[in-house]
Amino acid sequence: MIWNKTAECMSDKKREDLQLNRLRDTVKTAYEKTPYYKKRSAKQKIKYSDIKQLSDISKLPFTSKADLREGYPFNMFAVPMNEIVEVHTSSGTTGTPVVAGYTRRDIDTWSEVMARALTMAGATNEDIIQNCYGYGLFTGGLGVHYGVHRIGATIVPISAGQTKRQLQIMQDFGTTIITCTPSYALYLAEAAYEAGINMRKIKLKSGCFGAEMWTESIRNEIEKRLKITALNIYGLTEIIGPGVAHECEAKNGLHISEDHFYPEIISPDTLEPLPDGEKGELVLTTLTREGMPMIRFRTKDITALHRGKCACGRTTVRMERITGRSDDMLKIRGVIVFPSQIEKALLEMKGIEPHYQIIVTRPHHLDEIEVQVEATKEIFSDEIRHLEAVRDKIENHIEKAIGLRVKVTLVEPKSLPRSEGKAIRVIDKRAI
Ligand code: DLL
């Protein structure tokens, strides 16, 4: 099933014409209406009328997460506040968050792209969709919610957590599709196994998993344990939220809703565009966004694009699953964390040396962070009780800084590996 054949199966020519028109409109609106872009366009020579063909987009400067933070809270909006009907923020809990504003039409677009995504997972108005993405400022919960409403399926807006209840409801309500992070899907599978639930007896048929990196082997595990088809869903707050791209049953890349989001791949080193098929950083431009047009947003996500008709009949470009980032951003249980935030918090504390390592693990399918930090000689040779008090203080301080509880281990001075080049600060032991 295809939700919107006109949009998803368009000829290249038709799509490119549409994209060019929309790109020109977007640049014009952004440069005339958004305080942030207005300021920037005053400094640069390029005008929207210089965009004569799609490839002219490369003449425009990039937008970064830092730019969005600078525009906090509403300087990226292109419409007056009385036209903004909803706001969301990125899942980072500290620092200046990225704020996204939506007009009524943006919510409509979001519902549309999410309806396309859910249809790829086999959703029709007969389905019962259990949405375990968090509701609130995070875009996961409400993004999926709007898509389910658009299709006319039944939404179970259970949000994240409460695993036992999730399993109970899944059985009692006859949930057919589940939406959550891939790590939570594995956690649910484990809990279902422990509770003696026979997955063959429940109605679940597929799931849309995303918001964090995962691999084919994780897909195989989820499919085997939950007895479902597991599909990949991609998106980000800055662009709209979930629904920028989604896999179809061919599992051969994620179809980008190209009539709304224009993708490019650039080299993170030279910042030059790369041809289709080559891996690099994904850069996205919104083509229809009213509330917050985004021009050449550097996602920092690493992928490659592939064109040509898919076995499912869609003609939209497909992106490979994300295999990494061009920065050091970590997503821990869905929350964005930069190692530099932990470093900053650590260095504000007494009794420790500036040598640390962040170890990320995924015991029982949920992310955990351990921060190993060298204690000073004085502290280390002090009583255990004192050492524990210092450790607790640091744990509390980091929690305040990043919004997540981490385990701190104070280690002997000079015991952590030293590096002659780049220090290895993060050891990611998760199987991703
Ligand atoms: O994670 C939106 C979302 C919600 C996507 C639900 C899918 C499902 P943010 O919190 O702003 O938004 O985080 C965006 O998460 O730049 C990627 O690094 C990562 N990410 C999102 N989806 C995937 C995925 C939501 N399928 C950031 N594979 C992005 C790998 C993903 N990474």
Residues whose N, C-alpha, C, O or C-beta is under 5 A from the ligand:
A	BS01	DLL	S90 S91 T139 G140 F209 G210 A211 E212 M213 W214 N232 I233 Y234 G235 L236 T237 G241 P242 T299 D301 I322 G334
